[in-house]
């Protein structure tokens, strides 16, 4: 297992993992991801959702970088909040 200082990336599914059944993001999960970001750990999302179904959550978490939609069938990049680049 990696020590905390070796961890550079958190990869997470969205539905049923990062968000609750009602699609809401808990304060605990949001704060954990923002704390990790402050420590230099990036987060990326992988989901069965289409890209546009990931954007609001990504904006809430201030994510930038790659993500996967359609169960990994599409890879995209968060460049600006609310903008998906292919």
HTML snippet that shows the backbone in 3Dmol.js (N, CA, C, O; Angstrom):
<script src="https://3Dmol.org/build/3Dmol-min.js"></script>
<div id="view" style="width:600px;height:400px;position:relative"></div>
<script>
const pdb = `
ATOM      1  N   UNK A   1       0.843  -1.175   0.000  1.00  0.00           N
ATOM      2  CA  UNK A   1       0.000   0.000   0.000  1.00  0.00           C
ATOM      3  C   UNK A   1       0.889   1.239   0.000  1.00  0.00           C
ATOM      4  O   UNK A   1       1.941   1.257   0.639  1.00  0.00           O
ATOM      5  N   UNK A   2       0.469   2.253  -0.707  1.00  0.00           N
ATOM      6  CA  UNK A   2       1.219   3.503  -0.790  1.00  0.00           C
ATOM      7  C   UNK A   2       1.075   4.305   0.492  1.00  0.00           C
ATOM      8  O   UNK A   2       0.032   4.287   1.147  1.00  0.00           O
ATOM      9  N   UNK A   3       2.137   5.001   0.831  1.00  0.00           N
ATOM     10  CA  UNK A   3       2.032   5.925   1.954  1.00  0.00           C
ATOM     11  C   UNK A   3       1.359   7.200   1.457  1.00  0.00           C
ATOM     12  O   UNK A   3       1.391   7.483   0.260  1.00  0.00           O
ATOM     13  N   UNK A   4       0.750   7.973   2.353  1.00  0.00           N
ATOM     14  CA  UNK A   4       0.007   9.170   1.921  1.00  0.00           C
ATOM     15  C   UNK A   4       0.822  10.125   1.063  1.00  0.00           C
ATOM     16  O   UNK A   4       0.283  10.722   0.132  1.00  0.00           O
ATOM     17  N   UNK A   5       2.104  10.282   1.353  1.00  0.00           N
ATOM     18  CA  UNK A   5       2.902  11.215   0.565  1.00  0.00           C
ATOM     19  C   UNK A   5       3.190  10.711  -0.847  1.00  0.00           C
ATOM     20  O   UNK A   5       3.640  11.487  -1.690  1.00  0.00           O
ATOM     21  N   UNK A   6       2.940   9.429  -1.125  1.00  0.00           N
ATOM     22  CA  UNK A   6       3.133   8.878  -2.466  1.00  0.00           C
ATOM     23  C   UNK A   6       1.877   8.973  -3.324  1.00  0.00           C
ATOM     24  O   UNK A   6       1.955   8.807  -4.541  1.00  0.00           O
ATOM     25  N   UNK A   7       0.739   9.232  -2.729  1.00  0.00           N
ATOM     26  CA  UNK A   7      -0.519   9.272  -3.474  1.00  0.00           C
ATOM     27  C   UNK A   7      -0.620  10.591  -4.219  1.00  0.00           C
ATOM     28  O   UNK A   7      -0.501  11.662  -3.624  1.00  0.00           O
ATOM     29  N   UNK A   8      -0.842  10.507  -5.532  1.00  0.00           N
ATOM     30  CA  UNK A   8      -0.932  11.701  -6.371  1.00  0.00           C
ATOM     31  C   UNK A   8      -2.265  11.808  -7.095  1.00  0.00           C
ATOM     32  O   UNK A   8      -2.592  12.865  -7.634  1.00  0.00           O
ATOM     33  N   UNK A   9      -3.048  10.711  -7.115  1.00  0.00           N
ATOM     34  CA  UNK A   9      -4.292  10.714  -7.876  1.00  0.00           C
ATOM     35  C   UNK A   9      -5.346   9.861  -7.189  1.00  0.00           C
ATOM     36  O   UNK A   9      -5.088   8.725  -6.794  1.00  0.00           O
ATOM     37  N   UNK A  10      -6.535  10.430  -7.055  1.00  0.00           N
ATOM     38  CA  UNK A  10      -7.717   9.702  -6.600  1.00  0.00           C
ATOM     39  C   UNK A  10      -8.617   9.523  -7.812  1.00  0.00           C
ATOM     40  O   UNK A  10      -8.970  10.500  -8.472  1.00  0.00           O
ATOM     41  N   UNK A  11      -8.986   8.296  -8.107  1.00  0.00           N
ATOM     42  CA  UNK A  11      -9.913   7.994  -9.199  1.00  0.00           C
ATOM     43  C   UNK A  11     -11.187   7.467  -8.558  1.00  0.00           C
ATOM     44  O   UNK A  11     -11.146   6.538  -7.752  1.00  0.00           O
ATOM     45  N   UNK A  12     -12.319   8.062  -8.920  1.00  0.00           N
ATOM     46  CA  UNK A  12     -13.578   7.664  -8.293  1.00  0.00           C
ATOM     47  C   UNK A  12     -14.705   7.540  -9.302  1.00  0.00           C
ATOM     48  O   UNK A  12     -14.809   8.318 -10.251  1.00  0.00           O
ATOM     49  N   UNK A  13     -15.539   6.546  -9.074  1.00  0.00           N
ATOM     50  CA  UNK A  13     -16.831   6.459  -9.736  1.00  0.00           C
ATOM     51  C   UNK A  13     -17.700   7.554  -9.106  1.00  0.00           C
ATOM     52  O   UNK A  13     -17.341   8.126  -8.077  1.00  0.00           O
ATOM     53  N   UNK A  14     -18.825   7.833  -9.724  1.00  0.00           N
ATOM     54  CA  UNK A  14     -19.699   8.886  -9.197  1.00  0.00           C
ATOM     55  C   UNK A  14     -20.902   8.293  -8.478  1.00  0.00           C
ATOM     56  O   UNK A  14     -21.003   8.391  -7.255  1.00  0.00           O
ATOM     57  N   UNK A  15     -21.809   7.683  -9.221  1.00  0.00           N
ATOM     58  CA  UNK A  15     -23.087   7.234  -8.668  1.00  0.00           C
ATOM     59  C   UNK A  15     -22.904   6.038  -7.745  1.00  0.00           C
ATOM     60  O   UNK A  15     -22.359   5.009  -8.144  1.00  0.00           O
ATOM     61  N   UNK A  16     -23.365   6.185  -6.509  1.00  0.00           N
ATOM     62  CA  UNK A  16     -23.260   5.121  -5.527  1.00  0.00           C
ATOM     63  C   UNK A  16     -21.900   5.038  -4.864  1.00  0.00           C
ATOM     64  O   UNK A  16     -21.696   4.213  -3.973  1.00  0.00           O
ATOM     65  N   UNK A  17     -20.971   5.874  -5.280  1.00  0.00           N
ATOM     66  CA  UNK A  17     -19.634   5.906  -4.684  1.00  0.00           C
ATOM     67  C   UNK A  17     -19.353   7.293  -4.126  1.00  0.00           C
ATOM     68  O   UNK A  17     -19.204   7.464  -2.916  1.00  0.00           O
ATOM     69  N   UNK A  18     -19.281   8.269  -4.996  1.00  0.00           N
ATOM     70  CA  UNK A  18     -18.985   9.637  -4.582  1.00  0.00           C
ATOM     71  C   UNK A  18     -20.247  10.390  -4.175  1.00  0.00           C
ATOM     72  O   UNK A  18     -20.215  11.202  -3.250  1.00  0.00           O
ATOM     73  N   UNK A  19     -21.351  10.127  -4.858  1.00  0.00           N
ATOM     74  CA  UNK A  19     -22.614  10.784  -4.517  1.00  0.00           C
ATOM     75  C   UNK A  19     -23.610   9.763  -3.976  1.00  0.00           C
ATOM     76  O   UNK A  19     -23.497   8.562  -4.225  1.00  0.00           O
ATOM     77  N   UNK A  20     -24.571  10.266  -3.242  1.00  0.00           N
ATOM     78  CA  UNK A  20     -25.613   9.425  -2.645  1.00  0.00           C
ATOM     79  C   UNK A  20     -26.619   8.980  -3.702  1.00  0.00           C
ATOM     80  O   UNK A  20     -26.546   9.390  -4.860  1.00  0.00           O
ATOM     81  N   UNK A  21     -27.553   8.140  -3.284  1.00  0.00           N
ATOM     82  CA  UNK A  21     -28.601   7.661  -4.196  1.00  0.00           C
ATOM     83  C   UNK A  21     -29.443   8.796  -4.762  1.00  0.00           C
ATOM     84  O   UNK A  21     -29.967   8.686  -5.871  1.00  0.00           O
ATOM     85  N   UNK A  22     -29.578   9.892  -4.005  1.00  0.00           N
ATOM     86  CA  UNK A  22     -30.358  11.036  -4.498  1.00  0.00           C
ATOM     87  C   UNK A  22     -29.505  11.995  -5.338  1.00  0.00           C
ATOM     88  O   UNK A  22     -29.940  13.102  -5.655  1.00  0.00           O
ATOM     89  N   UNK A  23     -28.301  11.569  -5.693  1.00  0.00           N
ATOM     90  CA  UNK A  23     -27.349  12.317  -6.540  1.00  0.00           C
ATOM     91  C   UNK A  23     -26.698  13.500  -5.834  1.00  0.00           C
ATOM     92  O   UNK A  23     -26.046  14.319  -6.482  1.00  0.00           O
ATOM     93  N   UNK A  24     -26.863  13.604  -4.521  1.00  0.00           N
ATOM     94  CA  UNK A  24     -26.244  14.706  -3.787  1.00  0.00           C
ATOM     95  C   UNK A  24     -24.848  14.302  -3.309  1.00  0.00           C
ATOM     96  O   UNK A  24     -24.578  13.135  -3.025  1.00  0.00           O
ATOM     97  N   UNK A  25     -23.990  15.285  -3.233  1.00  0.00           N
ATOM     98  CA  UNK A  25     -22.623  15.097  -2.759  1.00  0.00           C
ATOM     99  C   UNK A  25     -22.578  15.470  -1.283  1.00  0.00           C
ATOM    100  O   UNK A  25     -22.973  16.574  -0.908  1.00  0.00           O
ATOM    101  N   UNK A  26     -22.104  14.562  -0.453  1.00  0.00           N
ATOM    102  CA  UNK A  26     -22.039  14.863   0.978  1.00  0.00           C
ATOM    103  C   UNK A  26     -20.935  15.881   1.248  1.00  0.00           C
ATOM    104  O   UNK A  26     -19.955  15.971   0.509  1.00  0.00           O
ATOM    105  N   UNK A  27     -21.114  16.637   2.314  1.00  0.00           N
ATOM    106  CA  UNK A  27     -20.088  17.593   2.727  1.00  0.00           C
ATOM    107  C   UNK A  27     -18.780  16.873   3.034  1.00  0.00           C
ATOM    108  O   UNK A  27     -17.699  17.390   2.754  1.00  0.00           O
ATOM    109  N   UNK A  28     -18.882  15.681   3.609  1.00  0.00           N
ATOM    110  CA  UNK A  28     -17.686  14.909   3.961  1.00  0.00           C
ATOM    111  C   UNK A  28     -16.887  14.571   2.707  1.00  0.00           C
ATOM    112  O   UNK A  28     -15.671  14.765   2.679  1.00  0.00           O
ATOM    113  N   UNK A  29     -17.555  14.068   1.671  1.00  0.00           N
ATOM    114  CA  UNK A  29     -16.843  13.725   0.438  1.00  0.00           C
ATOM    115  C   UNK A  29     -16.282  14.967  -0.246  1.00  0.00           C
ATOM    116  O   UNK A  29     -15.140  14.961  -0.708  1.00  0.00           O
ATOM    117  N   UNK A  30     -17.077  16.027  -0.313  1.00  0.00           N
ATOM    118  CA  UNK A  30     -16.595  17.273  -0.931  1.00  0.00           C
ATOM    119  C   UNK A  30     -15.364  17.789  -0.198  1.00  0.00           C
ATOM    120  O   UNK A  30     -14.354  18.117  -0.821  1.00  0.00           O
ATOM    121  N   UNK A  31     -15.453  17.860   1.122  1.00  0.00           N
ATOM    122  CA  UNK A  31     -14.337  18.379   1.911  1.00  0.00           C
ATOM    123  C   UNK A  31     -13.096  17.498   1.787  1.00  0.00           C
ATOM    124  O   UNK A  31     -11.975  18.005   1.756  1.00  0.00           O
ATOM    125  N   UNK A  32     -13.291  16.188   1.717  1.00  0.00           N
ATOM    126  CA  UNK A  32     -12.149  15.277   1.573  1.00  0.00           C
ATOM    127  C   UNK A  32     -11.426  15.511   0.254  1.00  0.00           C
ATOM    128  O   UNK A  32     -10.196  15.557   0.222  1.00  0.00           O
ATOM    129  N   UNK A  33     -12.171  15.658  -0.827  1.00  0.00           N
ATOM    130  CA  UNK A  33     -11.548  15.882  -2.135  1.00  0.00           C
ATOM    131  C   UNK A  33     -10.860  17.241  -2.178  1.00  0.00           C
ATOM    132  O   UNK A  33      -9.764  17.358  -2.725  1.00  0.00           O
ATOM    133  N   UNK A  34     -11.483  18.262  -1.615  1.00  0.00           N
ATOM    134  CA  UNK A  34     -10.855  19.584  -1.591  1.00  0.00           C
ATOM    135  C   UNK A  34      -9.605  19.586  -0.711  1.00  0.00           C
ATOM    136  O   UNK A  34      -8.628  20.263  -1.032  1.00  0.00           O
ATOM    137  N   UNK A  35      -9.623  18.842   0.386  1.00  0.00           N
ATOM    138  CA  UNK A  35      -8.446  18.720   1.244  1.00  0.00           C
ATOM    139  C   UNK A  35      -7.325  17.998   0.512  1.00  0.00           C
ATOM    140  O   UNK A  35      -6.169  18.415   0.573  1.00  0.00           O
ATOM    141  N   UNK A  36      -7.666  16.911  -0.182  1.00  0.00           N
ATOM    142  CA  UNK A  36      -6.654  16.204  -0.970  1.00  0.00           C
ATOM    143  C   UNK A  36      -6.041  17.119  -2.021  1.00  0.00           C
ATOM    144  O   UNK A  36      -4.827  17.110  -2.226  1.00  0.00           O
ATOM    145  N   UNK A  37      -6.877  17.905  -2.685  1.00  0.00           N
ATOM    146  CA  UNK A  37      -6.372  18.834  -3.704  1.00  0.00           C
ATOM    147  C   UNK A  37      -5.384  19.823  -3.087  1.00  0.00           C
ATOM    148  O   UNK A  37      -4.357  20.136  -3.689  1.00  0.00           O
ATOM    149  N   UNK A  38      -5.693  20.306  -1.901  1.00  0.00           N
ATOM    150  CA  UNK A  38      -4.793  21.241  -1.219  1.00  0.00           C
ATOM    151  C   UNK A  38      -3.458  20.587  -0.876  1.00  0.00           C
ATOM    152  O   UNK A  38      -2.440  21.265  -0.731  1.00  0.00           O
ATOM    153  N   UNK A  39      -3.475  19.261  -0.748  1.00  0.00           N
ATOM    154  CA  UNK A  39      -2.259  18.501  -0.456  1.00  0.00           C
ATOM    155  C   UNK A  39      -1.554  18.030  -1.726  1.00  0.00           C
ATOM    156  O   UNK A  39      -0.547  17.327  -1.655  1.00  0.00           O
ATOM    157  N   UNK A  40      -2.082  18.418  -2.885  1.00  0.00           N
ATOM    158  CA  UNK A  40      -1.439  18.065  -4.149  1.00  0.00           C
ATOM    159  C   UNK A  40      -1.924  16.777  -4.783  1.00  0.00           C
ATOM    160  O   UNK A  40      -1.315  16.285  -5.732  1.00  0.00           O
ATOM    161  N   UNK A  41      -3.016  16.222  -4.270  1.00  0.00           N
ATOM    162  CA  UNK A  41      -3.574  14.991  -4.836  1.00  0.00           C
ATOM    163  C   UNK A  41      -4.690  15.363  -5.805  1.00  0.00           C
ATOM    164  O   UNK A  41      -5.675  15.992  -5.415  1.00  0.00           O
ATOM    165  N   UNK A  42      -4.535  14.977  -7.057  1.00  0.00           N
ATOM    166  CA  UNK A  42      -5.552  15.249  -8.075  1.00  0.00           C
ATOM    167  C   UNK A  42      -6.685  14.240  -7.954  1.00  0.00           C
ATOM    168  O   UNK A  42      -6.496  13.142  -7.429  1.00  0.00           O
ATOM    169  N   UNK A  43      -7.853  14.613  -8.438  1.00  0.00           N
ATOM    170  CA  UNK A  43      -9.000  13.707  -8.487  1.00  0.00           C
ATOM    171  C   UNK A  43      -9.499  13.647  -9.913  1.00  0.00           C
ATOM    172  O   UNK A  43      -9.581  14.669 -10.595  1.00  0.00           O
ATOM    173  N   UNK A  44      -9.831  12.455 -10.360  1.00  0.00           N
ATOM    174  CA  UNK A  44     -10.480  12.292 -11.653  1.00  0.00           C
ATOM    175  C   UNK A  44     -11.689  11.391 -11.473  1.00  0.00           C
ATOM    176  O   UNK A  44     -11.739  10.573 -10.555  1.00  0.00           O
ATOM    177  N   UNK A  45     -12.653  11.550 -12.352  1.00  0.00           N
ATOM    178  CA  UNK A  45     -13.912  10.823 -12.253  1.00  0.00           C
ATOM    179  C   UNK A  45     -14.073   9.877 -13.426  1.00  0.00           C
ATOM    180  O   UNK A  45     -13.690  10.187 -14.554  1.00  0.00           O
ATOM    181  N   UNK A  46     -14.643   8.726 -13.142  1.00  0.00           N
ATOM    182  CA  UNK A  46     -14.996   7.752 -14.170  1.00  0.00           C
ATOM    183  C   UNK A  46     -16.438   7.366 -13.902  1.00  0.00           C
ATOM    184  O   UNK A  46     -16.798   7.020 -12.777  1.00  0.00           O
ATOM    185  N   UNK A  47     -17.268   7.426 -14.947  1.00  0.00           N
ATOM    186  CA  UNK A  47     -18.695   7.217 -14.736  1.00  0.00           C
ATOM    187  C   UNK A  47     -19.363   6.640 -15.973  1.00  0.00           C
ATOM    188  O   UNK A  47     -18.836   6.726 -17.082  1.00  0.00           O
ATOM    189  N   UNK A  48     -20.523   6.056 -15.761  1.00  0.00           N
ATOM    190  CA  UNK A  48     -21.359   5.638 -16.892  1.00  0.00           C
ATOM    191  C   UNK A  48     -22.123   6.827 -17.456  1.00  0.00           C
ATOM    192  O   UNK A  48     -22.731   6.721 -18.521  1.00  0.00           O
ATOM    193  N   UNK A  49     -22.099   7.954 -16.760  1.00  0.00           N
ATOM    194  CA  UNK A  49     -22.790   9.157 -17.220  1.00  0.00           C
ATOM    195  C   UNK A  49     -22.162   9.682 -18.514  1.00  0.00           C
ATOM    196  O   UNK A  49     -20.998   9.404 -18.804  1.00  0.00           O
ATOM    197  N   UNK A  50     -22.943  10.443 -19.288  1.00  0.00           N
ATOM    198  CA  UNK A  50     -22.355  11.153 -20.431  1.00  0.00           C
ATOM    199  C   UNK A  50     -21.511  12.323 -19.898  1.00  0.00           C
ATOM    200  O   UNK A  50     -21.676  12.716 -18.744  1.00  0.00           O
ATOM    201  N   UNK A  51     -20.621  12.878 -20.711  1.00  0.00           N
ATOM    202  CA  UNK A  51     -19.770  13.978 -20.234  1.00  0.00           C
ATOM    203  C   UNK A  51     -20.544  15.122 -19.591  1.00  0.00           C
ATOM    204  O   UNK A  51     -20.138  15.624 -18.544  1.00  0.00           O
ATOM    205  N   UNK A  52     -21.642  15.538 -20.192  1.00  0.00           N
ATOM    206  CA  UNK A  52     -22.378  16.671 -19.618  1.00  0.00           C
ATOM    207  C   UNK A  52     -22.972  16.332 -18.253  1.00  0.00           C
ATOM    208  O   UNK A  52     -23.276  17.232 -17.471  1.00  0.00           O
ATOM    209  N   UNK A  53     -23.139  15.039 -17.959  1.00  0.00           N
ATOM    210  CA  UNK A  53     -23.652  14.620 -16.666  1.00  0.00           C
ATOM    211  C   UNK A  53     -22.601  14.629 -15.571  1.00  0.00           C
ATOM    212  O   UNK A  53     -22.909  14.371 -14.407  1.00  0.00           O
ATOM    213  N   UNK A  54     -21.372  14.922 -15.935  1.00  0.00           N
ATOM    214  CA  UNK A  54     -20.264  14.950 -14.980  1.00  0.00           C
ATOM    215  C   UNK A  54     -19.847  16.384 -14.659  1.00  0.00           C
ATOM    216  O   UNK A  54     -19.220  16.631 -13.628  1.00  0.00           O
ATOM    217  N   UNK A  55     -20.186  17.315 -15.521  1.00  0.00           N
ATOM    218  CA  UNK A  55     -19.665  18.680 -15.420  1.00  0.00           C
ATOM    219  C   UNK A  55     -20.016  19.418 -14.139  1.00  0.00           C
ATOM    220  O   UNK A  55     -19.149  20.067 -13.554  1.00  0.00           O
ATOM    221  N   UNK A  56     -21.259  19.337 -13.688  1.00  0.00           N
ATOM    222  CA  UNK A  56     -21.637  20.091 -12.492  1.00  0.00           C
ATOM    223  C   UNK A  56     -20.867  19.601 -11.277  1.00  0.00           C
ATOM    224  O   UNK A  56     -20.401  20.403 -10.468  1.00  0.00           O
ATOM    225  N   UNK A  57     -20.734  18.295 -11.148  1.00  0.00           N
ATOM    226  CA  UNK A  57     -19.975  17.748 -10.032  1.00  0.00           C
ATOM    227  C   UNK A  57     -18.514  18.177 -10.125  1.00  0.00           C
ATOM    228  O   UNK A  57     -17.905  18.539  -9.119  1.00  0.00           O
ATOM    229  N   UNK A  58     -17.960  18.136 -11.313  1.00  0.00           N
ATOM    230  CA  UNK A  58     -16.571  18.562 -11.506  1.00  0.00           C
ATOM    231  C   UNK A  58     -16.385  20.024 -11.128  1.00  0.00           C
ATOM    232  O   UNK A  58     -15.376  20.387 -10.523  1.00  0.00           O
ATOM    233  N   UNK A  59     -17.340  20.855 -11.476  1.00  0.00           N
ATOM    234  CA  UNK A  59     -17.260  22.274 -11.125  1.00  0.00           C
ATOM    235  C   UNK A  59     -17.327  22.457  -9.612  1.00  0.00           C
ATOM    236  O   UNK A  59     -16.584  23.259  -9.048  1.00  0.00           O
ATOM    237  N   UNK A  60     -18.209  21.722  -8.964  1.00  0.00           N
ATOM    238  CA  UNK A  60     -18.339  21.799  -7.507  1.00  0.00           C
ATOM    239  C   UNK A  60     -17.029  21.431  -6.819  1.00  0.00           C
ATOM    240  O   UNK A  60     -16.669  22.006  -5.792  1.00  0.00           O
ATOM    241  N   UNK A  61     -16.324  20.464  -7.401  1.00  0.00           N
ATOM    242  CA  UNK A  61     -15.077  19.980  -6.808  1.00  0.00           C
ATOM    243  C   UNK A  61     -13.841  20.691  -7.346  1.00  0.00           C
ATOM    244  O   UNK A  61     -12.717  20.360  -6.968  1.00  0.00           O
ATOM    245  N   UNK A  62     -14.047  21.668  -8.229  1.00  0.00           N
ATOM    246  CA  UNK A  62     -12.944  22.442  -8.822  1.00  0.00           C
ATOM    247  C   UNK A  62     -11.939  21.538  -9.534  1.00  0.00           C
ATOM    248  O   UNK A  62     -10.729  21.727  -9.410  1.00  0.00           O
ATOM    249  N   UNK A  63     -12.445  20.558 -10.278  1.00  0.00           N
ATOM    250  CA  UNK A  63     -11.566  19.609 -10.950  1.00  0.00           C
ATOM    251  C   UNK A  63     -11.062  20.147 -12.277  1.00  0.00           C
ATOM    252  O   UNK A  63     -11.754  20.894 -12.970  1.00  0.00           O
ATOM    253  N   UNK A  64      -9.859  19.758 -12.609  1.00  0.00           N
ATOM    254  CA  UNK A  64      -9.311  19.981 -13.939  1.00  0.00           C
ATOM    255  C   UNK A  64      -8.519  18.721 -14.268  1.00  0.00           C
ATOM    256  O   UNK A  64      -7.989  18.055 -13.379  1.00  0.00           O
ATOM    257  N   UNK A  65      -8.447  18.409 -15.540  1.00  0.00           N
ATOM    258  CA  UNK A  65      -7.724  17.208 -15.931  1.00  0.00           C
ATOM    259  C   UNK A  65      -8.632  16.212 -16.608  1.00  0.00           C
ATOM    260  O   UNK A  65      -9.761  16.542 -16.971  1.00  0.00           O
ATOM    261  N   UNK A  66      -8.151  14.993 -16.783  1.00  0.00           N
ATOM    262  CA  UNK A  66      -8.910  13.994 -17.539  1.00  0.00           C
ATOM    263  C   UNK A  66     -10.054  13.395 -16.738  1.00  0.00           C
ATOM    264  O   UNK A  66     -10.043  13.392 -15.507  1.00  0.00           O
ATOM    265  N   UNK A  67     -11.047  12.887 -17.471  1.00  0.00           N
ATOM    266  CA  UNK A  67     -12.121  12.103 -16.871  1.00  0.00           C
ATOM    267  C   UNK A  67     -12.654  11.150 -17.928  1.00  0.00           C
ATOM    268  O   UNK A  67     -12.432  11.343 -19.123  1.00  0.00           O
ATOM    269  N   UNK A  68     -13.355  10.127 -17.480  1.00  0.00           N
ATOM    270  CA  UNK A  68     -13.919   9.132 -18.395  1.00  0.00           C
ATOM    271  C   UNK A  68     -15.428   9.086 -18.221  1.00  0.00           C
ATOM    272  O   UNK A  68     -15.941   9.060 -17.102  1.00  0.00           O
ATOM    273  N   UNK A  69     -16.130   9.076 -19.352  1.00  0.00           N
ATOM    274  CA  UNK A  69     -17.588   8.983 -19.369  1.00  0.00           C
ATOM    275  C   UNK A  69     -17.989   7.709 -20.102  1.00  0.00           C
ATOM    276  O   UNK A  69     -17.144   7.022 -20.675  1.00  0.00           O
ATOM    277  N   UNK A  70     -19.275   7.400 -20.081  1.00  0.00           N
ATOM    278  CA  UNK A  70     -19.800   6.212 -20.763  1.00  0.00           C
ATOM    279  C   UNK A  70     -19.005   4.954 -20.403  1.00  0.00           C
ATOM    280  O   UNK A  70     -18.610   4.188 -21.282  1.00  0.00           O
ATOM    281  N   UNK A  71     -18.773   4.748 -19.091  1.00  0.00           N
ATOM    282  CA  UNK A  71     -18.037   3.578 -18.591  1.00  0.00           C
ATOM    283  C   UNK A  71     -16.651   3.447 -19.197  1.00  0.00           C
ATOM    284  O   UNK A  71     -16.182   2.337 -19.452  1.00  0.00           O
ATOM    285  N   UNK A  72     -16.003   4.561 -19.424  1.00  0.00           N
ATOM    286  CA  UNK A  72     -14.658   4.550 -19.981  1.00  0.00           C
ATOM    287  C   UNK A  72     -14.621   4.588 -21.492  1.00  0.00           C
ATOM    288  O   UNK A  72     -13.542   4.595 -22.086  1.00  0.00           O
ATOM    289  N   UNK A  73     -15.784   4.614 -22.125  1.00  0.00           N
ATOM    290  CA  UNK A  73     -15.844   4.638 -23.586  1.00  0.00           C
ATOM    291  C   UNK A  73     -15.454   5.974 -24.188  1.00  0.00           C
ATOM    292  O   UNK A  73     -15.138   6.048 -25.375  1.00  0.00           O
ATOM    293  N   UNK A  74     -15.471   7.028 -23.390  1.00  0.00           N
ATOM    294  CA  UNK A  74     -15.094   8.362 -23.843  1.00  0.00           C
ATOM    295  C   UNK A  74     -14.164   8.980 -22.816  1.00  0.00           C
ATOM    296  O   UNK A  74     -14.485   9.033 -21.628  1.00  0.00           O
ATOM    297  N   UNK A  75     -13.030   9.440 -23.267  1.00  0.00           N
ATOM    298  CA  UNK A  75     -12.096  10.148 -22.401  1.00  0.00           C
ATOM    299  C   UNK A  75     -12.109  11.616 -22.788  1.00  0.00           C
ATOM    300  O   UNK A  75     -12.025  11.954 -23.969  1.00  0.00           O
ATOM    301  N   UNK A  76     -12.214  12.480 -21.803  1.00  0.00           N
ATOM    302  CA  UNK A  76     -12.258  13.925 -22.034  1.00  0.00           C
ATOM    303  C   UNK A  76     -11.358  14.614 -21.021  1.00  0.00           C
ATOM    304  O   UNK A  76     -10.764  13.978 -20.150  1.00  0.00           O
ATOM    305  N   UNK A  77     -11.274  15.911 -21.157  1.00  0.00           N
ATOM    306  CA  UNK A  77     -10.415  16.718 -20.297  1.00  0.00           C
ATOM    307  C   UNK A  77     -11.197  17.918 -19.793  1.00  0.00           C
ATOM    308  O   UNK A  77     -11.815  18.633 -20.582  1.00  0.00           O
ATOM    309  N   UNK A  78     -11.176  18.147 -18.479  1.00  0.00           N
ATOM    310  CA  UNK A  78     -11.756  19.361 -17.920  1.00  0.00           C
ATOM    311  C   UNK A  78     -10.725  20.456 -18.125  1.00  0.00           C
ATOM    312  O   UNK A  78      -9.620  20.363 -17.589  1.00  0.00           O
ATOM    313  N   UNK A  79     -11.051  21.473 -18.873  1.00  0.00           N
ATOM    314  CA  UNK A  79     -10.113  22.584 -19.057  1.00  0.00           C
ATOM    315  C   UNK A  79     -10.535  23.777 -18.224  1.00  0.00           C
ATOM    316  O   UNK A  79      -9.758  24.312 -17.432  1.00  0.00           O
ATOM    317  N   UNK A  80     -11.756  24.175 -18.414  1.00  0.00           N
ATOM    318  CA  UNK A  80     -12.320  25.287 -17.658  1.00  0.00           C
ATOM    319  C   UNK A  80     -13.592  24.782 -17.018  1.00  0.00           C
ATOM    320  O   UNK A  80     -14.237  23.879 -17.552  1.00  0.00           O
ATOM    321  N   UNK A  81     -13.958  25.335 -15.909  1.00  0.00           N
ATOM    322  CA  UNK A  81     -15.197  24.923 -15.262  1.00  0.00           C
ATOM    323  C   UNK A  81     -16.338  25.087 -16.256  1.00  0.00           C
ATOM    324  O   UNK A  81     -16.543  26.166 -16.811  1.00  0.00           O
ATOM    325  N   UNK A  82     -17.068  24.016 -16.472  1.00  0.00           N
ATOM    326  CA  UNK A  82     -18.206  24.055 -17.375  1.00  0.00           C
ATOM    327  C   UNK A  82     -17.870  23.834 -18.832  1.00  0.00           C
ATOM    328  O   UNK A  82     -18.765  23.885 -19.676  1.00  0.00           O
ATOM    329  N   UNK A  83     -16.614  23.591 -19.158  1.00  0.00           N
ATOM    330  CA  UNK A  83     -16.234  23.370 -20.553  1.00  0.00           C
ATOM    331  C   UNK A  83     -15.595  21.997 -20.670  1.00  0.00           C
ATOM    332  O   UNK A  83     -14.699  21.656 -19.899  1.00  0.00           O
ATOM    333  N   UNK A  84     -16.047  21.221 -21.618  1.00  0.00           N
ATOM    334  CA  UNK A  84     -15.453  19.915 -21.878  1.00  0.00           C
ATOM    335  C   UNK A  84     -14.740  19.994 -23.212  1.00  0.00           C
ATOM    336  O   UNK A  84     -15.307  20.436 -24.211  1.00  0.00           O
ATOM    337  N   UNK A  85     -13.518  19.568 -23.214  1.00  0.00           N
ATOM    338  CA  UNK A  85     -12.756  19.515 -24.462  1.00  0.00           C
ATOM    339  C   UNK A  85     -12.519  18.056 -24.811  1.00  0.00           C
ATOM    340  O   UNK A  85     -12.275  17.236 -23.925  1.00  0.00           O
ATOM    341  N   UNK A  86     -12.588  17.729 -26.083  1.00  0.00           N
ATOM    342  CA  UNK A  86     -12.424  16.351 -26.527  1.00  0.00           C
ATOM    343  C   UNK A  86     -11.019  15.883 -26.546  1.00  0.00           C
ATOM    344  O   UNK A  86     -10.756  14.735 -26.903  1.00  0.00           O
TER     345      UNK A  86
END
`;
const viewer = $3Dmol.createViewer("view");
viewer.addModel(pdb, "pdb");
viewer.setStyle({}, {cartoon: {color: "spectrum"}});
viewer.zoomTo();
viewer.render();
</script>
